[in-house]
Amino acid sequence: MANEDQVRQQQEALQCYRNIFLHTPDGRTVLNDLIKTSGLFQINGVRENDELQHRTGSQDMVRRIISILGLDEEQILSMTLNLEEGDYDDD
C-alpha cells in the first residue's frame, strides 16, 4: 500500500512539472532561463573545479526537468528560440 502511495505521489509530482513548465508562459520562461544559466548548450572549456562542479550540477538538474517533460532537442531549441523572440503565447 505504501508503495502505491509513493508511485501516485511521484506521478502527481511529474504531472505538476509538466503543468508548470509546458503549459504556462512563466514556466517556459523559467525553463528557458535555467537552460541558459546552466550553460546546457555551451562548451565548458577550462574552468576552476568548483565552478565546473556547480555548472555540472545545474546542467543535471535541467536535464532532469527536460527528461520529465519528455522534450527532445528540437522541442527545446524551438521553445528557447520562441521565448527569445518574445512569443509567450500559451498553447
PDB file with one MODEL, atoms N, CA, C and O in Angstrom:
MODEL        1
ATOM      1  N   MET A   1       0.824  -1.189   0.000  1.00  0.00           N
ATOM      2  CA  MET A   1       0.000   0.000   0.000  1.00  0.00           C
ATOM      3  C   MET A   1       0.871   1.256   0.000  1.00  0.00           C
ATOM      4  O   MET A   1       0.588   2.215  -0.719  1.00  0.00           O
ATOM      5  N   ALA A   2       1.932   1.245   0.811  1.00  0.00           N
ATOM      6  CA  ALA A   2       2.812   2.419   0.864  1.00  0.00           C
ATOM      7  C   ALA A   2       3.485   2.635  -0.482  1.00  0.00           C
ATOM      8  O   ALA A   2       3.686   3.776  -0.898  1.00  0.00           O
ATOM      9  N   ASN A   3       3.837   1.544  -1.171  1.00  0.00           N
ATOM     10  CA  ASN A   3       4.460   1.650  -2.479  1.00  0.00           C
ATOM     11  C   ASN A   3       3.509   2.314  -3.482  1.00  0.00           C
ATOM     12  O   ASN A   3       3.934   3.146  -4.284  1.00  0.00           O
ATOM     13  N   GLU A   4       2.227   1.947  -3.436  1.00  0.00           N
ATOM     14  CA  GLU A   4       1.227   2.548  -4.320  1.00  0.00           C
ATOM     15  C   GLU A   4       1.111   4.045  -4.048  1.00  0.00           C
ATOM     16  O   GLU A   4       0.970   4.836  -4.981  1.00  0.00           O
ATOM     17  N   ASP A   5       1.170   4.435  -2.790  1.00  0.00           N
ATOM     18  CA  ASP A   5       1.121   5.852  -2.440  1.00  0.00           C
ATOM     19  C   ASP A   5       2.337   6.592  -2.981  1.00  0.00           C
ATOM     20  O   ASP A   5       2.219   7.713  -3.477  1.00  0.00           O
ATOM     21  N   GLN A   6       3.496   5.967  -2.885  1.00  0.00           N
ATOM     22  CA  GLN A   6       4.719   6.589  -3.400  1.00  0.00           C
ATOM     23  C   GLN A   6       4.644   6.768  -4.915  1.00  0.00           C
ATOM     24  O   GLN A   6       5.032   7.810  -5.444  1.00  0.00           O
ATOM     25  N   VAL A   7       4.146   5.751  -5.604  1.00  0.00           N
ATOM     26  CA  VAL A   7       4.013   5.822  -7.059  1.00  0.00           C
ATOM     27  C   VAL A   7       3.027   6.926  -7.432  1.00  0.00           C
ATOM     28  O   VAL A   7       3.288   7.707  -8.347  1.00  0.00           O
ATOM     29  N   ARG A   8       1.910   6.994  -6.739  1.00  0.00           N
ATOM     30  CA  ARG A   8       0.901   8.019  -7.011  1.00  0.00           C
ATOM     31  C   ARG A   8       1.467   9.403  -6.762  1.00  0.00           C
ATOM     32  O   ARG A   8       1.249  10.311  -7.564  1.00  0.00           O
ATOM     33  N   GLN A   9       2.191   9.582  -5.667  1.00  0.00           N
ATOM     34  CA  GLN A   9       2.791  10.885  -5.357  1.00  0.00           C
ATOM     35  C   GLN A   9       3.824  11.277  -6.405  1.00  0.00           C
ATOM     36  O   GLN A   9       3.904  12.440  -6.799  1.00  0.00           O
ATOM     37  N   GLN A  10       4.613  10.308  -6.856  1.00  0.00           N
ATOM     38  CA  GLN A  10       5.612  10.585  -7.893  1.00  0.00           C
ATOM     39  C   GLN A  10       4.929  10.982  -9.197  1.00  0.00           C
ATOM     40  O   GLN A  10       5.366  11.922  -9.861  1.00  0.00           O
ATOM     41  N   GLN A  11       3.862  10.279  -9.570  1.00  0.00           N
ATOM     42  CA  GLN A  11       3.128  10.612 -10.783  1.00  0.00           C
ATOM     43  C   GLN A  11       2.518  12.012 -10.695  1.00  0.00           C
ATOM     44  O   GLN A  11       2.519  12.759 -11.673  1.00  0.00           O
ATOM     45  N   GLU A  12       2.004  12.358  -9.529  1.00  0.00           N
ATOM     46  CA  GLU A  12       1.445  13.698  -9.328  1.00  0.00           C
ATOM     47  C   GLU A  12       2.528  14.762  -9.452  1.00  0.00           C
ATOM     48  O   GLU A  12       2.303  15.812 -10.054  1.00  0.00           O
ATOM     49  N   ALA A  13       3.695  14.496  -8.888  1.00  0.00           N
ATOM     50  CA  ALA A  13       4.808  15.450  -8.969  1.00  0.00           C
ATOM     51  C   ALA A  13       5.240  15.637 -10.427  1.00  0.00           C
ATOM     52  O   ALA A  13       5.473  16.764 -10.865  1.00  0.00           O
ATOM     53  N   LEU A  14       5.348  14.541 -11.174  1.00  0.00           N
ATOM     54  CA  LEU A  14       5.739  14.639 -12.579  1.00  0.00           C
ATOM     55  C   LEU A  14       4.712  15.426 -13.385  1.00  0.00           C
ATOM     56  O   LEU A  14       5.074  16.214 -14.259  1.00  0.00           O
ATOM     57  N   GLN A  15       3.436  15.211 -13.092  1.00  0.00           N
ATOM     58  CA  GLN A  15       2.390  15.964 -13.791  1.00  0.00           C
ATOM     59  C   GLN A  15       2.467  17.446 -13.435  1.00  0.00           C
ATOM     60  O   GLN A  15       2.201  18.298 -14.283  1.00  0.00           O
ATOM     61  N   CYS A  16       2.821  17.759 -12.214  1.00  0.00           N
ATOM     62  CA  CYS A  16       2.992  19.162 -11.816  1.00  0.00           C
ATOM     63  C   CYS A  16       4.130  19.820 -12.595  1.00  0.00           C
ATOM     64  O   CYS A  16       4.007  20.965 -13.029  1.00  0.00           O
ATOM     65  N   TYR A  17       5.235  19.098 -12.772  1.00  0.00           N
ATOM     66  CA  TYR A  17       6.336  19.613 -13.588  1.00  0.00           C
ATOM     67  C   TYR A  17       5.818  19.947 -14.988  1.00  0.00           C
ATOM     68  O   TYR A  17       6.083  21.026 -15.519  1.00  0.00           O
ATOM     69  N   ARG A  18       5.076  19.002 -15.579  1.00  0.00           N
ATOM     70  CA  ARG A  18       4.556  19.217 -16.940  1.00  0.00           C
ATOM     71  C   ARG A  18       3.598  20.403 -16.980  1.00  0.00           C
ATOM     72  O   ARG A  18       3.663  21.233 -17.887  1.00  0.00           O
ATOM     73  N   ASN A  19       2.713  20.478 -15.996  1.00  0.00           N
ATOM     74  CA  ASN A  19       1.750  21.583 -15.974  1.00  0.00           C
ATOM     75  C   ASN A  19       2.448  22.930 -15.910  1.00  0.00           C
ATOM     76  O   ASN A  19       2.081  23.863 -16.625  1.00  0.00           O
ATOM     77  N   ILE A  20       3.445  23.029 -15.061  1.00  0.00           N
ATOM     78  CA  ILE A  20       4.148  24.300 -14.874  1.00  0.00           C
ATOM     79  C   ILE A  20       4.994  24.653 -16.084  1.00  0.00           C
ATOM     80  O   ILE A  20       4.840  25.732 -16.657  1.00  0.00           O
ATOM     81  N   PHE A  21       5.890  23.748 -16.481  1.00  0.00           N
ATOM     82  CA  PHE A  21       6.883  24.083 -17.498  1.00  0.00           C
ATOM     83  C   PHE A  21       6.360  24.027 -18.927  1.00  0.00           C
ATOM     84  O   PHE A  21       6.910  24.701 -19.798  1.00  0.00           O
ATOM     85  N   LEU A  22       5.324  23.254 -19.195  1.00  0.00           N
ATOM     86  CA  LEU A  22       4.815  23.148 -20.561  1.00  0.00           C
ATOM     87  C   LEU A  22       3.569  23.985 -20.813  1.00  0.00           C
ATOM     88  O   LEU A  22       3.299  24.355 -21.956  1.00  0.00           O
ATOM     89  N   HIS A  23       2.814  24.285 -19.780  1.00  0.00           N
ATOM     90  CA  HIS A  23       1.502  24.888 -20.008  1.00  0.00           C
ATOM     91  C   HIS A  23       1.330  26.290 -19.448  1.00  0.00           C
ATOM     92  O   HIS A  23       0.220  26.822 -19.430  1.00  0.00           O
ATOM     93  N   THR A  24       2.417  26.888 -18.992  1.00  0.00           N
ATOM     94  CA  THR A  24       2.307  28.278 -18.545  1.00  0.00           C
ATOM     95  C   THR A  24       3.445  29.092 -19.160  1.00  0.00           C
ATOM     96  O   THR A  24       4.570  28.604 -19.268  1.00  0.00           O
ATOM     97  N   PRO A  25       3.161  30.315 -19.557  1.00  0.00           N
ATOM     98  CA  PRO A  25       4.231  31.165 -20.092  1.00  0.00           C
ATOM     99  C   PRO A  25       5.352  31.370 -19.068  1.00  0.00           C
ATOM    100  O   PRO A  25       6.528  31.372 -19.432  1.00  0.00           O
ATOM    101  N   ASP A  26       4.999  31.542 -17.802  1.00  0.00           N
ATOM    102  CA  ASP A  26       6.019  31.724 -16.766  1.00  0.00           C
ATOM    103  C   ASP A  26       6.904  30.492 -16.644  1.00  0.00           C
ATOM    104  O   ASP A  26       8.119  30.616 -16.487  1.00  0.00           O
ATOM    105  N   GLY A  27       6.316  29.318 -16.713  1.00  0.00           N
ATOM    106  CA  GLY A  27       7.089  28.079 -16.619  1.00  0.00           C
ATOM    107  C   GLY A  27       8.059  27.937 -17.771  1.00  0.00           C
ATOM    108  O   GLY A  27       9.203  27.525 -17.574  1.00  0.00           O
ATOM    109  N   ARG A  28       7.615  28.274 -18.979  1.00  0.00           N
ATOM    110  CA  ARG A  28       8.505  28.200 -20.133  1.00  0.00           C
ATOM    111  C   ARG A  28       9.632  29.224 -20.007  1.00  0.00           C
ATOM    112  O   ARG A  28      10.771  28.952 -20.389  1.00  0.00           O
ATOM    113  N   THR A  29       9.312  30.389 -19.476  1.00  0.00           N
ATOM    114  CA  THR A  29      10.337  31.415 -19.274  1.00  0.00           C
ATOM    115  C   THR A  29      11.373  30.942 -18.259  1.00  0.00           C
ATOM    116  O   THR A  29      12.574  31.117 -18.465  1.00  0.00           O
ATOM    117  N   VAL A  30      10.911  30.347 -17.175  1.00  0.00           N
ATOM    118  CA  VAL A  30      11.829  29.837 -16.145  1.00  0.00           C
ATOM    119  C   VAL A  30      12.681  28.712 -16.712  1.00  0.00           C
ATOM    120  O   VAL A  30      13.888  28.679 -16.471  1.00  0.00           O
ATOM    121  N   LEU A  31      12.083  27.788 -17.459  1.00  0.00           N
ATOM    122  CA  LEU A  31      12.855  26.700 -18.054  1.00  0.00           C
ATOM    123  C   LEU A  31      13.911  27.252 -19.010  1.00  0.00           C
ATOM    124  O   LEU A  31      15.054  26.794 -19.005  1.00  0.00           O
ATOM    125  N   ASN A  32      13.539  28.222 -19.817  1.00  0.00           N
ATOM    126  CA  ASN A  32      14.498  28.842 -20.729  1.00  0.00           C
ATOM    127  C   ASN A  32      15.647  29.471 -19.944  1.00  0.00           C
ATOM    128  O   ASN A  32      16.807  29.342 -20.335  1.00  0.00           O
ATOM    129  N   ASP A  33      15.338  30.144 -18.852  1.00  0.00           N
ATOM    130  CA  ASP A  33      16.370  30.755 -18.023  1.00  0.00           C
ATOM    131  C   ASP A  33      17.283  29.696 -17.406  1.00  0.00           C
ATOM    132  O   ASP A  33      18.499  29.882 -17.345  1.00  0.00           O
ATOM    133  N   LEU A  34      16.701  28.591 -16.951  1.00  0.00           N
ATOM    134  CA  LEU A  34      17.506  27.503 -16.383  1.00  0.00           C
ATOM    135  C   LEU A  34      18.450  26.912 -17.428  1.00  0.00           C
ATOM    136  O   LEU A  34      19.602  26.596 -17.130  1.00  0.00           O
ATOM    137  N   ILE A  35      17.951  26.767 -18.649  1.00  0.00           N
ATOM    138  CA  ILE A  35      18.785  26.246 -19.730  1.00  0.00           C
ATOM    139  C   ILE A  35      19.957  27.180 -19.980  1.00  0.00           C
ATOM    140  O   ILE A  35      21.099  26.739 -20.111  1.00  0.00           O
ATOM    141  N   LYS A  36      19.668  28.475 -20.044  1.00  0.00           N
ATOM    142  CA  LYS A  36      20.721  29.455 -20.313  1.00  0.00           C
ATOM    143  C   LYS A  36      21.720  29.545 -19.154  1.00  0.00           C
ATOM    144  O   LYS A  36      22.929  29.465 -19.372  1.00  0.00           O
ATOM    145  N   THR A  37      21.225  29.709 -17.934  1.00  0.00           N
ATOM    146  CA  THR A  37      22.131  29.927 -16.808  1.00  0.00           C
ATOM    147  C   THR A  37      22.943  28.689 -16.450  1.00  0.00           C
ATOM    148  O   THR A  37      24.024  28.802 -15.871  1.00  0.00           O
ATOM    149  N   SER A  38      22.432  27.509 -16.790  1.00  0.00           N
ATOM    150  CA  SER A  38      23.205  26.296 -16.531  1.00  0.00           C
ATOM    151  C   SER A  38      24.274  26.080 -17.585  1.00  0.00           C
ATOM    152  O   SER A  38      25.175  25.262 -17.399  1.00  0.00           O
ATOM    153  N   GLY A  39      24.184  26.810 -18.694  1.00  0.00           N
ATOM    154  CA  GLY A  39      25.146  26.629 -19.772  1.00  0.00           C
ATOM    155  C   GLY A  39      24.972  25.294 -20.471  1.00  0.00           C
ATOM    156  O   GLY A  39      25.941  24.716 -20.963  1.00  0.00           O
ATOM    157  N   LEU A  40      23.746  24.805 -20.518  1.00  0.00           N
ATOM    158  CA  LEU A  40      23.481  23.471 -21.053  1.00  0.00           C
ATOM    159  C   LEU A  40      24.010  23.300 -22.474  1.00  0.00           C
ATOM    160  O   LEU A  40      24.503  22.226 -22.818  1.00  0.00           O
ATOM    161  N   PHE A  41      23.919  24.319 -23.290  1.00  0.00           N
ATOM    162  CA  PHE A  41      24.350  24.215 -24.680  1.00  0.00           C
ATOM    163  C   PHE A  41      25.662  24.944 -24.939  1.00  0.00           C
ATOM    164  O   PHE A  41      25.973  25.288 -26.080  1.00  0.00           O
ATOM    165  N   GLN A  42      26.425  25.178 -23.887  1.00  0.00           N
ATOM    166  CA  GLN A  42      27.710  25.857 -24.034  1.00  0.00           C
ATOM    167  C   GLN A  42      28.849  24.879 -23.745  1.00  0.00           C
ATOM    168  O   GLN A  42      28.698  23.922 -22.986  1.00  0.00           O
ATOM    169  N   ILE A  43      29.975  25.148 -24.366  1.00  0.00           N
ATOM    170  CA  ILE A  43      31.172  24.348 -24.103  1.00  0.00           C
ATOM    171  C   ILE A  43      31.793  24.871 -22.812  1.00  0.00           C
ATOM    172  O   ILE A  43      31.977  26.077 -22.649  1.00  0.00           O
ATOM    173  N   ASN A  44      32.112  23.966 -21.906  1.00  0.00           N
ATOM    174  CA  ASN A  44      32.641  24.377 -20.602  1.00  0.00           C
ATOM    175  C   ASN A  44      34.035  24.974 -20.680  1.00  0.00           C
ATOM    176  O   ASN A  44      34.333  25.932 -19.967  1.00  0.00           O
ATOM    177  N   GLY A  45      34.884  24.436 -21.517  1.00  0.00           N
ATOM    178  CA  GLY A  45      36.245  24.953 -21.604  1.00  0.00           C
ATOM    179  C   GLY A  45      36.998  24.740 -20.301  1.00  0.00           C
ATOM    180  O   GLY A  45      36.641  23.875 -19.500  1.00  0.00           O
ATOM    181  N   VAL A  46      38.031  25.526 -20.097  1.00  0.00           N
ATOM    182  CA  VAL A  46      38.852  25.421 -18.896  1.00  0.00           C
ATOM    183  C   VAL A  46      38.203  26.254 -17.795  1.00  0.00           C
ATOM    184  O   VAL A  46      37.996  27.456 -17.956  1.00  0.00           O
ATOM    185  N   ARG A  47      37.890  25.618 -16.700  1.00  0.00           N
ATOM    186  CA  ARG A  47      37.246  26.287 -15.570  1.00  0.00           C
ATOM    187  C   ARG A  47      37.822  25.733 -14.274  1.00  0.00           C
ATOM    188  O   ARG A  47      38.382  24.637 -14.233  1.00  0.00           O
ATOM    189  N   GLU A  48      37.670  26.515 -13.232  1.00  0.00           N
ATOM    190  CA  GLU A  48      38.053  26.043 -11.900  1.00  0.00           C
ATOM    191  C   GLU A  48      37.175  24.850 -11.531  1.00  0.00           C
ATOM    192  O   GLU A  48      36.031  24.761 -11.976  1.00  0.00           O
ATOM    193  N   ASN A  49      37.697  23.945 -10.730  1.00  0.00           N
ATOM    194  CA  ASN A  49      36.989  22.730 -10.362  1.00  0.00           C
ATOM    195  C   ASN A  49      35.642  23.014  -9.707  1.00  0.00           C
ATOM    196  O   ASN A  49      34.648  22.381 -10.063  1.00  0.00           O
ATOM    197  N   ASP A  50      35.581  23.955  -8.755  1.00  0.00           N
ATOM    198  CA  ASP A  50      34.316  24.222  -8.073  1.00  0.00           C
ATOM    199  C   ASP A  50      33.289  24.827  -9.024  1.00  0.00           C
ATOM    200  O   ASP A  50      32.099  24.530  -8.913  1.00  0.00           O
ATOM    201  N   GLU A  51      33.729  25.668  -9.955  1.00  0.00           N
ATOM    202  CA  GLU A  51      32.814  26.244 -10.938  1.00  0.00           C
ATOM    203  C   GLU A  51      32.288  25.158 -11.875  1.00  0.00           C
ATOM    204  O   GLU A  51      31.109  25.149 -12.228  1.00  0.00           O
ATOM    205  N   LEU A  52      33.162  24.254 -12.270  1.00  0.00           N
ATOM    206  CA  LEU A  52      32.775  23.159 -13.142  1.00  0.00           C
ATOM    207  C   LEU A  52      31.783  22.224 -12.445  1.00  0.00           C
ATOM    208  O   LEU A  52      30.819  21.771 -13.061  1.00  0.00           O
ATOM    209  N   GLN A  53      32.018  21.940 -11.179  1.00  0.00           N
ATOM    210  CA  GLN A  53      31.099  21.097 -10.419  1.00  0.00           C
ATOM    211  C   GLN A  53      29.724  21.758 -10.294  1.00  0.00           C
ATOM    212  O   GLN A  53      28.695  21.098 -10.442  1.00  0.00           O
ATOM    213  N   HIS A  54      29.714  23.057 -10.022  1.00  0.00           N
ATOM    214  CA  HIS A  54      28.448  23.784  -9.912  1.00  0.00           C
ATOM    215  C   HIS A  54      27.692  23.743 -11.243  1.00  0.00           C
ATOM    216  O   HIS A  54      26.493  23.469 -11.278  1.00  0.00           O
ATOM    217  N   ARG A  55      28.403  24.014 -12.323  1.00  0.00           N
ATOM    218  CA  ARG A  55      27.781  24.023 -13.649  1.00  0.00           C
ATOM    219  C   ARG A  55      27.252  22.635 -13.995  1.00  0.00           C
ATOM    220  O   ARG A  55      26.143  22.509 -14.515  1.00  0.00           O
ATOM    221  N   THR A  56      28.025  21.603 -13.715  1.00  0.00           N
ATOM    222  CA  THR A  56      27.592  20.238 -13.998  1.00  0.00           C
ATOM    223  C   THR A  56      26.335  19.887 -13.206  1.00  0.00           C
ATOM    224  O   THR A  56      25.418  19.268 -13.745  1.00  0.00           O
ATOM    225  N   GLY A  57      26.286  20.274 -11.944  1.00  0.00           N
ATOM    226  CA  GLY A  57      25.099  20.033 -11.124  1.00  0.00           C
ATOM    227  C   GLY A  57      23.887  20.767 -11.662  1.00  0.00           C
ATOM    228  O   GLY A  57      22.789  20.212 -11.696  1.00  0.00           O
ATOM    229  N   SER A  58      24.073  22.003 -12.082  1.00  0.00           N
ATOM    230  CA  SER A  58      22.978  22.786 -12.662  1.00  0.00           C
ATOM    231  C   SER A  58      22.470  22.134 -13.947  1.00  0.00           C
ATOM    232  O   SER A  58      21.264  22.037 -14.174  1.00  0.00           O
ATOM    233  N   GLN A  59      23.406  21.691 -14.778  1.00  0.00           N
ATOM    234  CA  GLN A  59      23.020  21.043 -16.023  1.00  0.00           C
ATOM    235  C   GLN A  59      22.269  19.740 -15.762  1.00  0.00           C
ATOM    236  O   GLN A  59      21.308  19.426 -16.464  1.00  0.00           O
ATOM    237  N   ASP A  60      22.699  18.987 -14.763  1.00  0.00           N
ATOM    238  CA  ASP A  60      22.000  17.747 -14.403  1.00  0.00           C
ATOM    239  C   ASP A  60      20.566  18.039 -13.990  1.00  0.00           C
ATOM    240  O   ASP A  60      19.651  17.301 -14.357  1.00  0.00           O
ATOM    241  N   MET A  61      20.361  19.119 -13.223  1.00  0.00           N
ATOM    242  CA  MET A  61      19.017  19.490 -12.790  1.00  0.00           C
ATOM    243  C   MET A  61      18.144  19.835 -13.999  1.00  0.00           C
ATOM    244  O   MET A  61      16.994  19.406 -14.083  1.00  0.00           O
ATOM    245  N   VAL A  62      18.693  20.604 -14.925  1.00  0.00           N
ATOM    246  CA  VAL A  62      17.940  20.996 -16.116  1.00  0.00           C
ATOM    247  C   VAL A  62      17.647  19.763 -16.981  1.00  0.00           C
ATOM    248  O   VAL A  62      16.545  19.633 -17.515  1.00  0.00           O
ATOM    249  N   ARG A  63      18.609  18.874 -17.121  1.00  0.00           N
ATOM    250  CA  ARG A  63      18.381  17.640 -17.880  1.00  0.00           C
ATOM    251  C   ARG A  63      17.280  16.797 -17.249  1.00  0.00           C
ATOM    252  O   ARG A  63      16.490  16.176 -17.962  1.00  0.00           O
ATOM    253  N   ARG A  64      17.219  16.768 -15.931  1.00  0.00           N
ATOM    254  CA  ARG A  64      16.156  16.018 -15.243  1.00  0.00           C
ATOM    255  C   ARG A  64      14.795  16.605 -15.581  1.00  0.00           C
ATOM    256  O   ARG A  64      13.855  15.868 -15.880  1.00  0.00           O
ATOM    257  N   ILE A  65      14.687  17.920 -15.536  1.00  0.00           N
ATOM    258  CA  ILE A  65      13.413  18.570 -15.867  1.00  0.00           C
ATOM    259  C   ILE A  65      13.033  18.271 -17.314  1.00  0.00           C
ATOM    260  O   ILE A  65      11.884  17.936 -17.599  1.00  0.00           O
ATOM    261  N   ILE A  66      13.994  18.390 -18.223  1.00  0.00           N
ATOM    262  CA  ILE A  66      13.733  18.112 -19.632  1.00  0.00           C
ATOM    263  C   ILE A  66      13.294  16.666 -19.818  1.00  0.00           C
ATOM    264  O   ILE A  66      12.391  16.386 -20.606  1.00  0.00           O
ATOM    265  N   SER A  67      13.926  15.750 -19.099  1.00  0.00           N
ATOM    266  CA  SER A  67      13.563  14.342 -19.171  1.00  0.00           C
ATOM    267  C   SER A  67      12.138  14.115 -18.667  1.00  0.00           C
ATOM    268  O   SER A  67      11.369  13.378 -19.284  1.00  0.00           O
ATOM    269  N   ILE A  68      11.794  14.738 -17.567  1.00  0.00           N
ATOM    270  CA  ILE A  68      10.442  14.614 -17.013  1.00  0.00           C
ATOM    271  C   ILE A  68       9.417  15.129 -18.024  1.00  0.00           C
ATOM    272  O   ILE A  68       8.343  14.547 -18.179  1.00  0.00           O
ATOM    273  N   LEU A  69       9.752  16.215 -18.705  1.00  0.00           N
ATOM    274  CA  LEU A  69       8.831  16.816 -19.668  1.00  0.00           C
ATOM    275  C   LEU A  69       8.759  16.021 -20.968  1.00  0.00           C
ATOM    276  O   LEU A  69       7.826  16.184 -21.754  1.00  0.00           O
ATOM    277  N   GLY A  70       9.754  15.157 -21.186  1.00  0.00           N
ATOM    278  CA  GLY A  70       9.760  14.345 -22.394  1.00  0.00           C
ATOM    279  C   GLY A  70      10.065  15.151 -23.649  1.00  0.00           C
ATOM    280  O   GLY A  70       9.572  14.834 -24.731  1.00  0.00           O
ATOM    281  N   LEU A  71      10.882  16.202 -23.502  1.00  0.00           N
ATOM    282  CA  LEU A  71      11.214  17.049 -24.646  1.00  0.00           C
ATOM    283  C   LEU A  71      12.423  16.506 -25.387  1.00  0.00           C
ATOM    284  O   LEU A  71      13.371  16.010 -24.778  1.00  0.00           O
ATOM    285  N   ASP A  72      12.378  16.607 -26.722  1.00  0.00           N
ATOM    286  CA  ASP A  72      13.564  16.259 -27.499  1.00  0.00           C
ATOM    287  C   ASP A  72      14.325  17.541 -27.831  1.00  0.00           C
ATOM    288  O   ASP A  72      13.860  18.640 -27.529  1.00  0.00           O
ATOM    289  N   GLU A  73      15.486  17.396 -28.447  1.00  0.00           N
ATOM    290  CA  GLU A  73      16.342  18.554 -28.720  1.00  0.00           C
ATOM    291  C   GLU A  73      15.641  19.599 -29.582  1.00  0.00           C
ATOM    292  O   GLU A  73      15.792  20.800 -29.356  1.00  0.00           O
ATOM    293  N   GLU A  74      14.883  19.145 -30.560  1.00  0.00           N
ATOM    294  CA  GLU A  74      14.180  20.060 -31.450  1.00  0.00           C
ATOM    295  C   GLU A  74      13.148  20.894 -30.682  1.00  0.00           C
ATOM    296  O   GLU A  74      13.023  22.099 -30.905  1.00  0.00           O
ATOM    297  N   GLN A  75      12.424  20.254 -29.793  1.00  0.00           N
ATOM    298  CA  GLN A  75      11.428  20.965 -28.983  1.00  0.00           C
ATOM    299  C   GLN A  75      12.087  21.972 -28.052  1.00  0.00           C
ATOM    300  O   GLN A  75      11.578  23.077 -27.866  1.00  0.00           O
ATOM    301  N   ILE A  76      13.205  21.598 -27.474  1.00  0.00           N
ATOM    302  CA  ILE A  76      13.926  22.505 -26.575  1.00  0.00           C
ATOM    303  C   ILE A  76      14.415  23.717 -27.345  1.00  0.00           C
ATOM    304  O   ILE A  76      14.261  24.852 -26.895  1.00  0.00           O
ATOM    305  N   LEU A  77      15.004  23.473 -28.508  1.00  0.00           N
ATOM    306  CA  LEU A  77      15.501  24.561 -29.339  1.00  0.00           C
ATOM    307  C   LEU A  77      14.361  25.478 -29.759  1.00  0.00           C
ATOM    308  O   LEU A  77      14.490  26.700 -29.692  1.00  0.00           O
ATOM    309  N   SER A  78      13.261  24.904 -30.186  1.00  0.00           N
ATOM    310  CA  SER A  78      12.104  25.693 -30.598  1.00  0.00           C
ATOM    311  C   SER A  78      11.579  26.534 -29.444  1.00  0.00           C
ATOM    312  O   SER A  78      11.280  27.715 -29.619  1.00  0.00           O
ATOM    313  N   MET A  79      11.466  25.929 -28.263  1.00  0.00           N
ATOM    314  CA  MET A  79      10.982  26.649 -27.092  1.00  0.00           C
ATOM    315  C   MET A  79      11.914  27.804 -26.756  1.00  0.00           C
ATOM    316  O   MET A  79      11.461  28.914 -26.478  1.00  0.00           O
ATOM    317  N   THR A  80      13.194  27.542 -26.782  1.00  0.00           N
ATOM    318  CA  THR A  80      14.184  28.569 -26.459  1.00  0.00           C
ATOM    319  C   THR A  80      14.132  29.707 -27.464  1.00  0.00           C
ATOM    320  O   THR A  80      14.146  30.876 -27.078  1.00  0.00           O
ATOM    321  N   LEU A  81      14.073  29.381 -28.744  1.00  0.00           N
ATOM    322  CA  LEU A  81      14.030  30.414 -29.783  1.00  0.00           C
ATOM    323  C   LEU A  81      12.747  31.220 -29.707  1.00  0.00           C
ATOM    324  O   LEU A  81      12.776  32.442 -29.856  1.00  0.00           O
ATOM    325  N   ASN A  82      11.622  30.559 -29.477  1.00  0.00           N
ATOM    326  CA  ASN A  82      10.346  31.273 -29.379  1.00  0.00           C
ATOM    327  C   ASN A  82      10.343  32.242 -28.213  1.00  0.00           C
ATOM    328  O   ASN A  82       9.831  33.354 -28.339  1.00  0.00           O
ATOM    329  N   LEU A  83      10.906  31.841 -27.075  1.00  0.00           N
ATOM    330  CA  LEU A  83      10.941  32.725 -25.918  1.00  0.00           C
ATOM    331  C   LEU A  83      11.868  33.903 -26.159  1.00  0.00           C
ATOM    332  O   LEU A  83      11.580  35.022 -25.734  1.00  0.00           O
ATOM    333  N   GLU A  84      12.972  33.659 -26.832  1.00  0.00           N
ATOM    334  CA  GLU A  84      13.899  34.752 -27.125  1.00  0.00           C
ATOM    335  C   GLU A  84      13.270  35.771 -28.057  1.00  0.00           C
ATOM    336  O   GLU A  84      13.606  36.954 -27.997  1.00  0.00           O
ATOM    337  N   GLU A  85      12.353  35.325 -28.926  1.00  0.00           N
ATOM    338  CA  GLU A  85      11.682  36.211 -29.861  1.00  0.00           C
ATOM    339  C   GLU A  85      10.466  36.880 -29.228  1.00  0.00           C
ATOM    340  O   GLU A  85       9.811  37.700 -29.871  1.00  0.00           O
ATOM    341  N   GLY A  86      10.158  36.542 -27.983  1.00  0.00           N
ATOM    342  CA  GLY A  86       9.046  37.174 -27.286  1.00  0.00           C
ATOM    343  C   GLY A  86       7.713  36.488 -27.498  1.00  0.00           C
ATOM    344  O   GLY A  86       6.667  37.084 -27.244  1.00  0.00           O
ATOM    345  N   ASP A  87       7.728  35.254 -27.954  1.00  0.00           N
ATOM    346  CA  ASP A  87       6.488  34.501 -28.165  1.00  0.00           C
ATOM    347  C   ASP A  87       6.108  33.826 -26.855  1.00  0.00           C
ATOM    348  O   ASP A  87       6.611  32.748 -26.538  1.00  0.00           O
ATOM    349  N   TYR A  88       5.232  34.450 -26.106  1.00  0.00           N
ATOM    350  CA  TYR A  88       4.830  33.908 -24.814  1.00  0.00           C
ATOM    351  C   TYR A  88       3.404  33.387 -24.843  1.00  0.00           C
ATOM    352  O   TYR A  88       2.785  33.239 -23.789  1.00  0.00           O
ATOM    353  N   ASP A  89       2.865  33.105 -26.025  1.00  0.00           N
ATOM    354  CA  ASP A  89       1.505  32.610 -26.125  1.00  0.00           C
ATOM    355  C   ASP A  89       1.399  31.248 -25.471  1.00  0.00           C
ATOM    356  O   ASP A  89       2.283  30.405 -25.618  1.00  0.00           O
ATOM    357  N   ASP A  90       0.310  31.040 -24.748  1.00  0.00           N
ATOM    358  CA  ASP A  90       0.055  29.750 -24.135  1.00  0.00           C
ATOM    359  C   ASP A  90      -0.470  28.809 -25.198  1.00  0.00           C
ATOM    360  O   ASP A  90      -1.180  29.243 -26.105  1.00  0.00           O
ATOM    361  N   ASP A  91      -0.137  27.525 -25.111  1.00  0.00           N
ATOM    362  CA  ASP A  91      -0.578  26.533 -26.117  1.00  0.00           C
ATOM    363  C   ASP A  91      -2.059  26.458 -26.225  1.00  0.00           C
ATOM    364  O   ASP A  91      -2.582  25.678 -27.020  1.00  0.00           O
TER     365      ASP A  91
ENDMDL
END
